[in-house]
Amino acid sequence: MKKIYFLKSCSTNQRILKQLNPGSDVILQNIKEENIGEEALDDLKEKVGSYEALFSKKAMKYRALGLNEIELTEADYKRYMLEEYTFLKRPFIINEDQVFIGNSKSVVNAAIESFKE
């Protein structure tokens, strides 16, 4: 499966999509319109090792809700991501068995290379 979870209103996500130039075989999902489902989130967690790795601590709501002041469990990370798309690191790029999370230059470059193969 080839799928990209992204935020359409995010200029960084738009730039990354343009760089990736995904083909028609890639499913694009705007997480603001359709948040990630529990099964998909569980699958990603299995591939990367933890829900925390999928969670964005840069989200404005992270501090607004005081989550930075408490110790979150894996169940907490999962619950918040399922409730509110803003807690998902983005984009999530899935290319068959490879998963790329976030927008760092190294992650984006690795994702681009994987789509060239």
C-alpha positions as CSV (number, residue, x, y, z in Angstrom):
1,M,0.0,0.0,0.0
2,K,1.1,3.5,-0.8
3,K,-0.6,6.2,1.3
4,I,0.1,9.7,2.5
5,Y,-1.7,11.2,5.5
6,F,-1.2,15.0,5.2
7,L,-2.8,18.3,6.1
8,K,-4.0,20.1,3.0
9,S,-3.9,23.5,4.7
10,C,-0.3,23.1,5.7
11,S,2.2,24.8,3.3
12,T,5.0,22.4,4.4
13,N,2.8,19.4,3.6
14,Q,1.9,20.9,0.2
15,R,5.6,21.5,-0.5
16,I,6.5,17.9,0.4
17,L,3.7,16.5,-1.7
18,K,5.0,18.5,-4.7
19,Q,8.5,17.1,-4.1
20,L,7.2,13.5,-3.8
21,N,5.0,13.9,-6.9
22,P,3.0,10.8,-5.9
23,G,1.5,8.7,-8.7
24,S,-2.1,7.7,-9.1
25,D,-1.3,4.5,-7.1
26,V,-0.8,6.6,-4.0
27,I,-3.8,7.2,-1.7
28,L,-3.9,10.8,-0.3
29,Q,-5.8,11.4,2.9
30,N,-6.3,14.9,4.3
31,I,-6.4,14.3,8.0
32,K,-8.4,17.4,8.7
33,E,-11.3,16.1,6.6
34,E,-10.8,12.4,7.6
35,N,-8.7,11.8,10.6
36,I,-6.7,8.6,10.8
37,G,-8.6,5.6,11.9
38,E,-7.7,3.4,14.9
39,E,-6.7,0.4,12.8
40,A,-4.4,2.5,10.6
41,L,-2.9,4.2,13.7
42,D,-2.3,0.7,15.3
43,D,-0.6,-0.5,12.1
44,L,1.7,2.6,12.0
45,K,2.5,2.0,15.7
46,E,3.5,-1.5,15.0
47,K,5.9,-0.3,12.2
48,V,7.5,2.5,14.2
49,G,7.4,1.0,17.7
50,S,5.3,3.5,19.7
51,Y,2.4,5.9,19.6
52,E,4.7,8.6,21.0
53,A,6.8,8.4,17.8
54,L,3.6,9.4,15.9
55,F,2.6,12.2,18.3
56,S,3.3,15.8,17.6
57,K,4.4,17.7,20.7
58,K,4.6,20.8,18.6
59,A,0.8,21.0,18.2
60,M,-0.6,24.2,19.8
61,K,-3.1,22.2,21.8
62,Y,-0.3,20.2,23.4
63,R,0.6,23.1,25.6
64,A,-2.9,24.6,25.7
65,L,-4.3,21.5,27.2
66,G,-1.3,21.3,29.6
67,L,-0.2,18.0,28.2
68,N,3.4,19.1,28.5
69,E,3.0,19.2,32.2
70,I,1.9,15.6,32.7
71,E,3.4,12.2,31.8
72,L,1.4,10.7,29.0
73,T,1.1,7.0,28.5
74,E,0.9,5.2,25.1
75,A,-2.9,4.9,25.6
76,D,-3.0,8.7,26.1
77,Y,-1.0,9.4,22.9
78,K,-3.3,7.1,21.0
79,R,-6.5,8.6,22.4
80,Y,-5.4,12.2,21.7
81,M,-4.4,11.4,18.1
82,L,-7.7,9.7,17.4
83,E,-9.6,12.6,18.9
84,E,-7.8,15.4,17.3
85,Y,-5.9,15.4,14.0
86,T,-3.6,18.2,15.1
87,F,-1.7,15.7,17.4
88,L,-0.5,13.7,14.5
89,K,3.0,14.3,13.2
90,R,2.7,15.0,9.5
91,P,3.0,13.9,6.9
92,F,2.8,10.1,7.4
93,I,4.1,8.6,4.2
94,I,3.7,4.9,3.7
95,N,5.4,3.2,0.7
96,E,4.7,-0.5,1.0
97,D,6.6,-1.6,4.1
98,Q,8.4,1.7,4.6
99,V,7.0,4.4,6.8
100,F,8.3,8.0,6.9
101,I,7.0,10.4,9.6
102,G,7.4,14.1,9.8
103,N,8.9,16.8,7.7
104,S,12.6,16.8,8.5
105,K,14.8,17.1,5.5
106,S,16.3,13.7,6.0
107,V,12.9,12.0,6.3
108,V,11.5,13.8,3.2
109,N,14.6,12.9,1.2
110,A,14.4,9.3,2.2
111,A,10.7,9.2,1.3
112,I,11.5,10.8,-2.1
113,E,14.1,8.1,-2.8
114,S,11.8,5.3,-1.8
115,F,9.2,6.5,-4.4
116,K,11.9,6.5,-7.1
117,E,12.6,2.8,-6.7
